[in-house]
Amino acid sequence: MAQNPYQSGIPHKPGTGWIKSVSYLMDEQFRLPGTRFRFGIDPIINLFPVLGDFTGFLISAGMLLAVARNGASSKLVALMSINILVDSIIGPIPVIGNIFDFYFKSNTRNLKLMQEYFVQGKHQGSGKNTIIIALIILVLILGLLIYGLIELSAWILSWF
């Protein structure tokens, strides 16, 4: 896998030429002066609750759809979907989600997965196992969120 997914290309596939530049714009466009830390417009637009998260999701989903239309394996689609899902679940959480967006960079992760698939031939085959594991993790996360909500509600009610 290439260290920087923006320096190596992916074979030209119809309808995918925009993915690399949009991914760069979303995750790596700007550099914090005096550091090597890069970020894109994704964490900036996510400062607008709901609208920013929804916009980022639509852009990521568009990339996923373009790859799926070009015959990507179900495993690649599942792996990319998990990155989008993680970003969509954690991103909307106030403060934590904003910080998370600066570091997780789901579009860059998905670009790397695409390059591994199209250039190196990785991530071939069925994504059933990946989807099953993702669903188990999601159920666990949902359980933790419900537990946290119950505890938070009990704590708030204890004040009255």
Chimera marker file (.cmm) of the C-alpha trace (Angstrom):
<marker_set name="trace">
<marker id="1" x="0.000" y="0.000" z="0.000" r="1" g="1" b="0" radius="0.5"/>
<marker id="2" x="1.317" y="3.432" z="-0.895" r="1" g="1" b="0" radius="0.5"/>
<marker id="3" x="2.147" y="5.747" z="1.998" r="1" g="1" b="0" radius="0.5"/>
<marker id="4" x="0.312" y="8.650" z="0.400" r="1" g="1" b="0" radius="0.5"/>
<marker id="5" x="-2.754" y="7.628" z="-1.595" r="1" g="1" b="0" radius="0.5"/>
<marker id="6" x="-2.720" y="10.951" z="-3.432" r="1" g="1" b="0" radius="0.5"/>
<marker id="7" x="0.703" y="10.312" z="-4.994" r="1" g="1" b="0" radius="0.5"/>
<marker id="8" x="-0.228" y="7.019" z="-6.605" r="1" g="1" b="0" radius="0.5"/>
<marker id="9" x="-3.079" y="6.641" z="-8.973" r="1" g="1" b="0" radius="0.5"/>
<marker id="10" x="-5.936" y="4.299" z="-9.528" r="1" g="1" b="0" radius="0.5"/>
<marker id="11" x="-6.571" y="2.948" z="-12.989" r="1" g="1" b="0" radius="0.5"/>
<marker id="12" x="-8.986" y="5.109" z="-14.924" r="1" g="1" b="0" radius="0.5"/>
<marker id="13" x="-12.459" y="3.753" z="-14.497" r="1" g="1" b="0" radius="0.5"/>
<marker id="14" x="-15.489" y="5.512" z="-15.971" r="1" g="1" b="0" radius="0.5"/>
<marker id="15" x="-17.031" y="7.903" z="-13.466" r="1" g="1" b="0" radius="0.5"/>
<marker id="16" x="-14.210" y="7.682" z="-10.896" r="1" g="1" b="0" radius="0.5"/>
<marker id="17" x="-11.847" y="10.436" z="-12.039" r="1" g="1" b="0" radius="0.5"/>
<marker id="18" x="-13.247" y="12.879" z="-9.489" r="1" g="1" b="0" radius="0.5"/>
<marker id="19" x="-12.791" y="10.624" z="-6.450" r="1" g="1" b="0" radius="0.5"/>
<marker id="20" x="-9.118" y="11.359" z="-5.797" r="1" g="1" b="0" radius="0.5"/>
<marker id="21" x="-9.495" y="15.152" z="-5.948" r="1" g="1" b="0" radius="0.5"/>
<marker id="22" x="-12.698" y="15.243" z="-3.880" r="1" g="1" b="0" radius="0.5"/>
<marker id="23" x="-11.161" y="12.910" z="-1.299" r="1" g="1" b="0" radius="0.5"/>
<marker id="24" x="-8.149" y="15.235" z="-1.064" r="1" g="1" b="0" radius="0.5"/>
<marker id="25" x="-10.422" y="18.264" z="-0.693" r="1" g="1" b="0" radius="0.5"/>
<marker id="26" x="-12.444" y="16.577" z="2.058" r="1" g="1" b="0" radius="0.5"/>
<marker id="27" x="-9.525" y="15.187" z="4.100" r="1" g="1" b="0" radius="0.5"/>
<marker id="28" x="-6.142" y="16.748" z="3.196" r="1" g="1" b="0" radius="0.5"/>
<marker id="29" x="-6.562" y="20.150" z="1.487" r="1" g="1" b="0" radius="0.5"/>
<marker id="30" x="-5.056" y="22.316" z="4.252" r="1" g="1" b="0" radius="0.5"/>
<marker id="31" x="-1.895" y="22.064" z="6.325" r="1" g="1" b="0" radius="0.5"/>
<marker id="32" x="-1.549" y="23.470" z="9.817" r="1" g="1" b="0" radius="0.5"/>
<marker id="33" x="1.402" y="25.913" z="9.523" r="1" g="1" b="0" radius="0.5"/>
<marker id="34" x="4.606" y="24.672" z="11.098" r="1" g="1" b="0" radius="0.5"/>
<marker id="35" x="3.370" y="21.068" z="11.269" r="1" g="1" b="0" radius="0.5"/>
<marker id="36" x="2.817" y="18.091" z="8.996" r="1" g="1" b="0" radius="0.5"/>
<marker id="37" x="-0.826" y="17.864" z="10.124" r="1" g="1" b="0" radius="0.5"/>
<marker id="38" x="-3.278" y="18.070" z="7.242" r="1" g="1" b="0" radius="0.5"/>
<marker id="39" x="-7.044" y="18.365" z="7.213" r="1" g="1" b="0" radius="0.5"/>
<marker id="40" x="-9.747" y="19.043" z="4.685" r="1" g="1" b="0" radius="0.5"/>
<marker id="41" x="-13.121" y="20.698" z="4.550" r="1" g="1" b="0" radius="0.5"/>
<marker id="42" x="-14.910" y="17.695" z="6.096" r="1" g="1" b="0" radius="0.5"/>
<marker id="43" x="-14.286" y="18.717" z="9.730" r="1" g="1" b="0" radius="0.5"/>
<marker id="44" x="-15.072" y="22.325" z="8.819" r="1" g="1" b="0" radius="0.5"/>
<marker id="45" x="-18.448" y="21.611" z="7.210" r="1" g="1" b="0" radius="0.5"/>
<marker id="46" x="-19.258" y="19.265" z="10.088" r="1" g="1" b="0" radius="0.5"/>
<marker id="47" x="-19.258" y="22.281" z="12.393" r="1" g="1" b="0" radius="0.5"/>
<marker id="48" x="-22.764" y="22.839" z="10.996" r="1" g="1" b="0" radius="0.5"/>
<marker id="49" x="-24.873" y="20.257" z="12.850" r="1" g="1" b="0" radius="0.5"/>
<marker id="50" x="-26.852" y="17.797" z="10.729" r="1" g="1" b="0" radius="0.5"/>
<marker id="51" x="-26.318" y="19.656" z="7.427" r="1" g="1" b="0" radius="0.5"/>
<marker id="52" x="-22.527" y="19.260" z="7.539" r="1" g="1" b="0" radius="0.5"/>
<marker id="53" x="-22.675" y="15.605" z="8.555" r="1" g="1" b="0" radius="0.5"/>
<marker id="54" x="-25.290" y="14.884" z="5.897" r="1" g="1" b="0" radius="0.5"/>
<marker id="55" x="-23.218" y="16.633" z="3.218" r="1" g="1" b="0" radius="0.5"/>
<marker id="56" x="-20.108" y="14.632" z="4.131" r="1" g="1" b="0" radius="0.5"/>
<marker id="57" x="-22.142" y="11.425" z="4.100" r="1" g="1" b="0" radius="0.5"/>
<marker id="58" x="-23.556" y="12.183" z="0.635" r="1" g="1" b="0" radius="0.5"/>
<marker id="59" x="-20.084" y="12.851" z="-0.783" r="1" g="1" b="0" radius="0.5"/>
<marker id="60" x="-18.694" y="9.624" z="0.707" r="1" g="1" b="0" radius="0.5"/>
<marker id="61" x="-21.732" y="7.671" z="-0.469" r="1" g="1" b="0" radius="0.5"/>
<marker id="62" x="-21.243" y="9.089" z="-3.975" r="1" g="1" b="0" radius="0.5"/>
<marker id="63" x="-17.673" y="7.780" z="-4.004" r="1" g="1" b="0" radius="0.5"/>
<marker id="64" x="-18.885" y="4.386" z="-2.828" r="1" g="1" b="0" radius="0.5"/>
<marker id="65" x="-21.563" y="4.285" z="-5.518" r="1" g="1" b="0" radius="0.5"/>
<marker id="66" x="-19.038" y="5.192" z="-8.240" r="1" g="1" b="0" radius="0.5"/>
<marker id="67" x="-16.739" y="2.359" z="-7.143" r="1" g="1" b="0" radius="0.5"/>
<marker id="68" x="-19.603" y="-0.132" z="-6.861" r="1" g="1" b="0" radius="0.5"/>
<marker id="69" x="-20.753" y="0.745" z="-10.394" r="1" g="1" b="0" radius="0.5"/>
<marker id="70" x="-17.280" y="-0.167" z="-11.659" r="1" g="1" b="0" radius="0.5"/>
<marker id="71" x="-17.490" y="-3.758" z="-10.508" r="1" g="1" b="0" radius="0.5"/>
<marker id="72" x="-15.876" y="-3.498" z="-7.087" r="1" g="1" b="0" radius="0.5"/>
<marker id="73" x="-16.096" y="-6.643" z="-4.992" r="1" g="1" b="0" radius="0.5"/>
<marker id="74" x="-18.677" y="-6.835" z="-2.245" r="1" g="1" b="0" radius="0.5"/>
<marker id="75" x="-15.791" y="-7.027" z="0.234" r="1" g="1" b="0" radius="0.5"/>
<marker id="76" x="-14.411" y="-3.669" z="-0.932" r="1" g="1" b="0" radius="0.5"/>
<marker id="77" x="-17.879" y="-2.119" z="-0.804" r="1" g="1" b="0" radius="0.5"/>
<marker id="78" x="-18.380" y="-3.509" z="2.725" r="1" g="1" b="0" radius="0.5"/>
<marker id="79" x="-15.012" y="-2.174" z="3.953" r="1" g="1" b="0" radius="0.5"/>
<marker id="80" x="-15.678" y="1.258" z="2.474" r="1" g="1" b="0" radius="0.5"/>
<marker id="81" x="-19.190" y="1.251" z="3.937" r="1" g="1" b="0" radius="0.5"/>
<marker id="82" x="-17.787" y="0.563" z="7.393" r="1" g="1" b="0" radius="0.5"/>
<marker id="83" x="-15.515" y="3.621" z="7.146" r="1" g="1" b="0" radius="0.5"/>
<marker id="84" x="-18.461" y="5.766" z="6.089" r="1" g="1" b="0" radius="0.5"/>
<marker id="85" x="-20.629" y="4.290" z="8.829" r="1" g="1" b="0" radius="0.5"/>
<marker id="86" x="-18.038" y="4.923" z="11.556" r="1" g="1" b="0" radius="0.5"/>
<marker id="87" x="-17.666" y="8.518" z="10.371" r="1" g="1" b="0" radius="0.5"/>
<marker id="88" x="-21.455" y="8.923" z="10.249" r="1" g="1" b="0" radius="0.5"/>
<marker id="89" x="-21.971" y="7.515" z="13.747" r="1" g="1" b="0" radius="0.5"/>
<marker id="90" x="-19.190" y="9.328" z="15.606" r="1" g="1" b="0" radius="0.5"/>
<marker id="91" x="-19.070" y="12.518" z="13.518" r="1" g="1" b="0" radius="0.5"/>
<marker id="92" x="-22.379" y="14.009" z="14.746" r="1" g="1" b="0" radius="0.5"/>
<marker id="93" x="-21.440" y="13.716" z="18.443" r="1" g="1" b="0" radius="0.5"/>
<marker id="94" x="-20.783" y="17.281" z="19.645" r="1" g="1" b="0" radius="0.5"/>
<marker id="95" x="-17.098" y="18.126" z="20.234" r="1" g="1" b="0" radius="0.5"/>
<marker id="96" x="-15.949" y="14.462" z="20.141" r="1" g="1" b="0" radius="0.5"/>
<marker id="97" x="-17.204" y="14.085" z="16.571" r="1" g="1" b="0" radius="0.5"/>
<marker id="98" x="-15.539" y="17.308" z="15.473" r="1" g="1" b="0" radius="0.5"/>
<marker id="99" x="-12.173" y="16.205" z="16.882" r="1" g="1" b="0" radius="0.5"/>
<marker id="100" x="-12.681" y="12.716" z="15.407" r="1" g="1" b="0" radius="0.5"/>
<marker id="101" x="-13.252" y="14.208" z="11.934" r="1" g="1" b="0" radius="0.5"/>
<marker id="102" x="-9.771" y="15.768" z="11.960" r="1" g="1" b="0" radius="0.5"/>
<marker id="103" x="-8.121" y="12.371" z="12.466" r="1" g="1" b="0" radius="0.5"/>
<marker id="104" x="-10.285" y="9.562" z="11.046" r="1" g="1" b="0" radius="0.5"/>
<marker id="105" x="-10.431" y="10.779" z="7.399" r="1" g="1" b="0" radius="0.5"/>
<marker id="106" x="-12.813" y="8.174" z="5.990" r="1" g="1" b="0" radius="0.5"/>
<marker id="107" x="-12.405" y="9.395" z="2.404" r="1" g="1" b="0" radius="0.5"/>
<marker id="108" x="-8.624" y="8.935" z="2.530" r="1" g="1" b="0" radius="0.5"/>
<marker id="109" x="-9.103" y="5.477" z="4.052" r="1" g="1" b="0" radius="0.5"/>
<marker id="110" x="-11.523" y="4.587" z="1.271" r="1" g="1" b="0" radius="0.5"/>
<marker id="111" x="-9.154" y="5.911" z="-1.393" r="1" g="1" b="0" radius="0.5"/>
<marker id="112" x="-6.422" y="3.628" z="0.011" r="1" g="1" b="0" radius="0.5"/>
<marker id="113" x="-8.828" y="0.672" z="-0.079" r="1" g="1" b="0" radius="0.5"/>
<marker id="114" x="-9.694" y="1.485" z="-3.704" r="1" g="1" b="0" radius="0.5"/>
<marker id="115" x="-6.026" y="1.604" z="-4.678" r="1" g="1" b="0" radius="0.5"/>
<marker id="116" x="-5.365" y="-1.690" z="-2.929" r="1" g="1" b="0" radius="0.5"/>
<marker id="117" x="-8.264" y="-3.220" z="-4.831" r="1" g="1" b="0" radius="0.5"/>
<marker id="118" x="-7.665" y="-1.800" z="-8.310" r="1" g="1" b="0" radius="0.5"/>
<marker id="119" x="-3.831" y="-1.771" z="-8.296" r="1" g="1" b="0" radius="0.5"/>
<marker id="120" x="-2.801" y="-4.589" z="-5.937" r="1" g="1" b="0" radius="0.5"/>
<marker id="121" x="-5.786" y="-6.909" z="-6.305" r="1" g="1" b="0" radius="0.5"/>
<marker id="122" x="-6.613" y="-6.970" z="-2.580" r="1" g="1" b="0" radius="0.5"/>
<marker id="123" x="-10.098" y="-7.151" z="-1.022" r="1" g="1" b="0" radius="0.5"/>
<marker id="124" x="-11.466" y="-9.605" z="-3.576" r="1" g="1" b="0" radius="0.5"/>
<marker id="125" x="-14.443" y="-11.832" z="-2.903" r="1" g="1" b="0" radius="0.5"/>
<marker id="126" x="-17.459" y="-11.733" z="-0.694" r="1" g="1" b="0" radius="0.5"/>
<marker id="127" x="-17.899" y="-9.211" z="2.069" r="1" g="1" b="0" radius="0.5"/>
<marker id="128" x="-20.222" y="-11.418" z="4.136" r="1" g="1" b="0" radius="0.5"/>
<marker id="129" x="-17.774" y="-11.929" z="7.013" r="1" g="1" b="0" radius="0.5"/>
<marker id="130" x="-16.938" y="-8.234" z="7.059" r="1" g="1" b="0" radius="0.5"/>
<marker id="131" x="-20.613" y="-7.310" z="7.162" r="1" g="1" b="0" radius="0.5"/>
<marker id="132" x="-21.341" y="-9.811" z="9.961" r="1" g="1" b="0" radius="0.5"/>
<marker id="133" x="-18.474" y="-8.452" z="12.074" r="1" g="1" b="0" radius="0.5"/>
<marker id="134" x="-19.607" y="-4.883" z="11.392" r="1" g="1" b="0" radius="0.5"/>
<marker id="135" x="-23.165" y="-5.720" z="12.431" r="1" g="1" b="0" radius="0.5"/>
<marker id="136" x="-21.969" y="-7.306" z="15.673" r="1" g="1" b="0" radius="0.5"/>
<marker id="137" x="-19.887" y="-4.222" z="16.434" r="1" g="1" b="0" radius="0.5"/>
<marker id="138" x="-22.825" y="-1.951" z="15.611" r="1" g="1" b="0" radius="0.5"/>
<marker id="139" x="-25.115" y="-3.898" z="17.952" r="1" g="1" b="0" radius="0.5"/>
<marker id="140" x="-22.508" y="-3.574" z="20.719" r="1" g="1" b="0" radius="0.5"/>
<marker id="141" x="-22.170" y="0.153" z="20.074" r="1" g="1" b="0" radius="0.5"/>
<marker id="142" x="-25.945" y="0.537" z="20.066" r="1" g="1" b="0" radius="0.5"/>
<marker id="143" x="-26.117" y="-1.315" z="23.386" r="1" g="1" b="0" radius="0.5"/>
<marker id="144" x="-23.473" y="0.968" z="24.882" r="1" g="1" b="0" radius="0.5"/>
<marker id="145" x="-25.286" y="4.048" z="23.602" r="1" g="1" b="0" radius="0.5"/>
<marker id="146" x="-28.585" y="2.857" z="25.081" r="1" g="1" b="0" radius="0.5"/>
<marker id="147" x="-26.873" y="2.077" z="28.391" r="1" g="1" b="0" radius="0.5"/>
<marker id="148" x="-25.227" y="5.512" z="28.369" r="1" g="1" b="0" radius="0.5"/>
<marker id="149" x="-28.537" y="7.194" z="27.609" r="1" g="1" b="0" radius="0.5"/>
<marker id="150" x="-30.229" y="5.351" z="30.482" r="1" g="1" b="0" radius="0.5"/>
<marker id="151" x="-27.424" y="6.303" z="32.881" r="1" g="1" b="0" radius="0.5"/>
<marker id="152" x="-27.477" y="9.916" z="31.707" r="1" g="1" b="0" radius="0.5"/>
<marker id="153" x="-31.257" y="10.052" z="32.113" r="1" g="1" b="0" radius="0.5"/>
<marker id="154" x="-31.023" y="8.594" z="35.623" r="1" g="1" b="0" radius="0.5"/>
<marker id="155" x="-28.332" y="11.111" z="36.548" r="1" g="1" b="0" radius="0.5"/>
<marker id="156" x="-30.396" y="14.028" z="35.208" r="1" g="1" b="0" radius="0.5"/>
<marker id="157" x="-33.524" y="12.781" z="37.009" r="1" g="1" b="0" radius="0.5"/>
<marker id="158" x="-31.572" y="12.467" z="40.261" r="1" g="1" b="0" radius="0.5"/>
<marker id="159" x="-31.255" y="16.246" z="40.293" r="1" g="1" b="0" radius="0.5"/>
<marker id="160" x="-35.032" y="16.626" z="40.594" r="1" g="1" b="0" radius="0.5"/>
<link id1="1" id2="2" r="1" g="1" b="0" radius="0.2"/>
<link id1="2" id2="3" r="1" g="1" b="0" radius="0.2"/>
<link id1="3" id2="4" r="1" g="1" b="0" radius="0.2"/>
<link id1="4" id2="5" r="1" g="1" b="0" radius="0.2"/>
<link id1="5" id2="6" r="1" g="1" b="0" radius="0.2"/>
<link id1="6" id2="7" r="1" g="1" b="0" radius="0.2"/>
<link id1="7" id2="8" r="1" g="1" b="0" radius="0.2"/>
<link id1="8" id2="9" r="1" g="1" b="0" radius="0.2"/>
<link id1="9" id2="10" r="1" g="1" b="0" radius="0.2"/>
<link id1="10" id2="11" r="1" g="1" b="0" radius="0.2"/>
<link id1="11" id2="12" r="1" g="1" b="0" radius="0.2"/>
<link id1="12" id2="13" r="1" g="1" b="0" radius="0.2"/>
<link id1="13" id2="14" r="1" g="1" b="0" radius="0.2"/>
<link id1="14" id2="15" r="1" g="1" b="0" radius="0.2"/>
<link id1="15" id2="16" r="1" g="1" b="0" radius="0.2"/>
<link id1="16" id2="17" r="1" g="1" b="0" radius="0.2"/>
<link id1="17" id2="18" r="1" g="1" b="0" radius="0.2"/>
<link id1="18" id2="19" r="1" g="1" b="0" radius="0.2"/>
<link id1="19" id2="20" r="1" g="1" b="0" radius="0.2"/>
<link id1="20" id2="21" r="1" g="1" b="0" radius="0.2"/>
<link id1="21" id2="22" r="1" g="1" b="0" radius="0.2"/>
<link id1="22" id2="23" r="1" g="1" b="0" radius="0.2"/>
<link id1="23" id2="24" r="1" g="1" b="0" radius="0.2"/>
<link id1="24" id2="25" r="1" g="1" b="0" radius="0.2"/>
<link id1="25" id2="26" r="1" g="1" b="0" radius="0.2"/>
<link id1="26" id2="27" r="1" g="1" b="0" radius="0.2"/>
<link id1="27" id2="28" r="1" g="1" b="0" radius="0.2"/>
<link id1="28" id2="29" r="1" g="1" b="0" radius="0.2"/>
<link id1="29" id2="30" r="1" g="1" b="0" radius="0.2"/>
<link id1="30" id2="31" r="1" g="1" b="0" radius="0.2"/>
<link id1="31" id2="32" r="1" g="1" b="0" radius="0.2"/>
<link id1="32" id2="33" r="1" g="1" b="0" radius="0.2"/>
<link id1="33" id2="34" r="1" g="1" b="0" radius="0.2"/>
<link id1="34" id2="35" r="1" g="1" b="0" radius="0.2"/>
<link id1="35" id2="36" r="1" g="1" b="0" radius="0.2"/>
<link id1="36" id2="37" r="1" g="1" b="0" radius="0.2"/>
<link id1="37" id2="38" r="1" g="1" b="0" radius="0.2"/>
<link id1="38" id2="39" r="1" g="1" b="0" radius="0.2"/>
<link id1="39" id2="40" r="1" g="1" b="0" radius="0.2"/>
<link id1="40" id2="41" r="1" g="1" b="0" radius="0.2"/>
<link id1="41" id2="42" r="1" g="1" b="0" radius="0.2"/>
<link id1="42" id2="43" r="1" g="1" b="0" radius="0.2"/>
<link id1="43" id2="44" r="1" g="1" b="0" radius="0.2"/>
<link id1="44" id2="45" r="1" g="1" b="0" radius="0.2"/>
<link id1="45" id2="46" r="1" g="1" b="0" radius="0.2"/>
<link id1="46" id2="47" r="1" g="1" b="0" radius="0.2"/>
<link id1="47" id2="48" r="1" g="1" b="0" radius="0.2"/>
<link id1="48" id2="49" r="1" g="1" b="0" radius="0.2"/>
<link id1="49" id2="50" r="1" g="1" b="0" radius="0.2"/>
<link id1="50" id2="51" r="1" g="1" b="0" radius="0.2"/>
<link id1="51" id2="52" r="1" g="1" b="0" radius="0.2"/>
<link id1="52" id2="53" r="1" g="1" b="0" radius="0.2"/>
<link id1="53" id2="54" r="1" g="1" b="0" radius="0.2"/>
<link id1="54" id2="55" r="1" g="1" b="0" radius="0.2"/>
<link id1="55" id2="56" r="1" g="1" b="0" radius="0.2"/>
<link id1="56" id2="57" r="1" g="1" b="0" radius="0.2"/>
<link id1="57" id2="58" r="1" g="1" b="0" radius="0.2"/>
<link id1="58" id2="59" r="1" g="1" b="0" radius="0.2"/>
<link id1="59" id2="60" r="1" g="1" b="0" radius="0.2"/>
<link id1="60" id2="61" r="1" g="1" b="0" radius="0.2"/>
<link id1="61" id2="62" r="1" g="1" b="0" radius="0.2"/>
<link id1="62" id2="63" r="1" g="1" b="0" radius="0.2"/>
<link id1="63" id2="64" r="1" g="1" b="0" radius="0.2"/>
<link id1="64" id2="65" r="1" g="1" b="0" radius="0.2"/>
<link id1="65" id2="66" r="1" g="1" b="0" radius="0.2"/>
<link id1="66" id2="67" r="1" g="1" b="0" radius="0.2"/>
<link id1="67" id2="68" r="1" g="1" b="0" radius="0.2"/>
<link id1="68" id2="69" r="1" g="1" b="0" radius="0.2"/>
<link id1="69" id2="70" r="1" g="1" b="0" radius="0.2"/>
<link id1="70" id2="71" r="1" g="1" b="0" radius="0.2"/>
<link id1="71" id2="72" r="1" g="1" b="0" radius="0.2"/>
<link id1="72" id2="73" r="1" g="1" b="0" radius="0.2"/>
<link id1="73" id2="74" r="1" g="1" b="0" radius="0.2"/>
<link id1="74" id2="75" r="1" g="1" b="0" radius="0.2"/>
<link id1="75" id2="76" r="1" g="1" b="0" radius="0.2"/>
<link id1="76" id2="77" r="1" g="1" b="0" radius="0.2"/>
<link id1="77" id2="78" r="1" g="1" b="0" radius="0.2"/>
<link id1="78" id2="79" r="1" g="1" b="0" radius="0.2"/>
<link id1="79" id2="80" r="1" g="1" b="0" radius="0.2"/>
<link id1="80" id2="81" r="1" g="1" b="0" radius="0.2"/>
<link id1="81" id2="82" r="1" g="1" b="0" radius="0.2"/>
<link id1="82" id2="83" r="1" g="1" b="0" radius="0.2"/>
<link id1="83" id2="84" r="1" g="1" b="0" radius="0.2"/>
<link id1="84" id2="85" r="1" g="1" b="0" radius="0.2"/>
<link id1="85" id2="86" r="1" g="1" b="0" radius="0.2"/>
<link id1="86" id2="87" r="1" g="1" b="0" radius="0.2"/>
<link id1="87" id2="88" r="1" g="1" b="0" radius="0.2"/>
<link id1="88" id2="89" r="1" g="1" b="0" radius="0.2"/>
<link id1="89" id2="90" r="1" g="1" b="0" radius="0.2"/>
<link id1="90" id2="91" r="1" g="1" b="0" radius="0.2"/>
<link id1="91" id2="92" r="1" g="1" b="0" radius="0.2"/>
<link id1="92" id2="93" r="1" g="1" b="0" radius="0.2"/>
<link id1="93" id2="94" r="1" g="1" b="0" radius="0.2"/>
<link id1="94" id2="95" r="1" g="1" b="0" radius="0.2"/>
<link id1="95" id2="96" r="1" g="1" b="0" radius="0.2"/>
<link id1="96" id2="97" r="1" g="1" b="0" radius="0.2"/>
<link id1="97" id2="98" r="1" g="1" b="0" radius="0.2"/>
<link id1="98" id2="99" r="1" g="1" b="0" radius="0.2"/>
<link id1="99" id2="100" r="1" g="1" b="0" radius="0.2"/>
<link id1="100" id2="101" r="1" g="1" b="0" radius="0.2"/>
<link id1="101" id2="102" r="1" g="1" b="0" radius="0.2"/>
<link id1="102" id2="103" r="1" g="1" b="0" radius="0.2"/>
<link id1="103" id2="104" r="1" g="1" b="0" radius="0.2"/>
<link id1="104" id2="105" r="1" g="1" b="0" radius="0.2"/>
<link id1="105" id2="106" r="1" g="1" b="0" radius="0.2"/>
<link id1="106" id2="107" r="1" g="1" b="0" radius="0.2"/>
<link id1="107" id2="108" r="1" g="1" b="0" radius="0.2"/>
<link id1="108" id2="109" r="1" g="1" b="0" radius="0.2"/>
<link id1="109" id2="110" r="1" g="1" b="0" radius="0.2"/>
<link id1="110" id2="111" r="1" g="1" b="0" radius="0.2"/>
<link id1="111" id2="112" r="1" g="1" b="0" radius="0.2"/>
<link id1="112" id2="113" r="1" g="1" b="0" radius="0.2"/>
<link id1="113" id2="114" r="1" g="1" b="0" radius="0.2"/>
<link id1="114" id2="115" r="1" g="1" b="0" radius="0.2"/>
<link id1="115" id2="116" r="1" g="1" b="0" radius="0.2"/>
<link id1="116" id2="117" r="1" g="1" b="0" radius="0.2"/>
<link id1="117" id2="118" r="1" g="1" b="0" radius="0.2"/>
<link id1="118" id2="119" r="1" g="1" b="0" radius="0.2"/>
<link id1="119" id2="120" r="1" g="1" b="0" radius="0.2"/>
<link id1="120" id2="121" r="1" g="1" b="0" radius="0.2"/>
<link id1="121" id2="122" r="1" g="1" b="0" radius="0.2"/>
<link id1="122" id2="123" r="1" g="1" b="0" radius="0.2"/>
<link id1="123" id2="124" r="1" g="1" b="0" radius="0.2"/>
<link id1="124" id2="125" r="1" g="1" b="0" radius="0.2"/>
<link id1="125" id2="126" r="1" g="1" b="0" radius="0.2"/>
<link id1="126" id2="127" r="1" g="1" b="0" radius="0.2"/>
<link id1="127" id2="128" r="1" g="1" b="0" radius="0.2"/>
<link id1="128" id2="129" r="1" g="1" b="0" radius="0.2"/>
<link id1="129" id2="130" r="1" g="1" b="0" radius="0.2"/>
<link id1="130" id2="131" r="1" g="1" b="0" radius="0.2"/>
<link id1="131" id2="132" r="1" g="1" b="0" radius="0.2"/>
<link id1="132" id2="133" r="1" g="1" b="0" radius="0.2"/>
<link id1="133" id2="134" r="1" g="1" b="0" radius="0.2"/>
<link id1="134" id2="135" r="1" g="1" b="0" radius="0.2"/>
<link id1="135" id2="136" r="1" g="1" b="0" radius="0.2"/>
<link id1="136" id2="137" r="1" g="1" b="0" radius="0.2"/>
<link id1="137" id2="138" r="1" g="1" b="0" radius="0.2"/>
<link id1="138" id2="139" r="1" g="1" b="0" radius="0.2"/>
<link id1="139" id2="140" r="1" g="1" b="0" radius="0.2"/>
<link id1="140" id2="141" r="1" g="1" b="0" radius="0.2"/>
<link id1="141" id2="142" r="1" g="1" b="0" radius="0.2"/>
<link id1="142" id2="143" r="1" g="1" b="0" radius="0.2"/>
<link id1="143" id2="144" r="1" g="1" b="0" radius="0.2"/>
<link id1="144" id2="145" r="1" g="1" b="0" radius="0.2"/>
<link id1="145" id2="146" r="1" g="1" b="0" radius="0.2"/>
<link id1="146" id2="147" r="1" g="1" b="0" radius="0.2"/>
<link id1="147" id2="148" r="1" g="1" b="0" radius="0.2"/>
<link id1="148" id2="149" r="1" g="1" b="0" radius="0.2"/>
<link id1="149" id2="150" r="1" g="1" b="0" radius="0.2"/>
<link id1="150" id2="151" r="1" g="1" b="0" radius="0.2"/>
<link id1="151" id2="152" r="1" g="1" b="0" radius="0.2"/>
<link id1="152" id2="153" r="1" g="1" b="0" radius="0.2"/>
<link id1="153" id2="154" r="1" g="1" b="0" radius="0.2"/>
<link id1="154" id2="155" r="1" g="1" b="0" radius="0.2"/>
<link id1="155" id2="156" r="1" g="1" b="0" radius="0.2"/>
<link id1="156" id2="157" r="1" g="1" b="0" radius="0.2"/>
<link id1="157" id2="158" r="1" g="1" b="0" radius="0.2"/>
<link id1="158" id2="159" r="1" g="1" b="0" radius="0.2"/>
<link id1="159" id2="160" r="1" g="1" b="0" radius="0.2"/>
</marker_set>
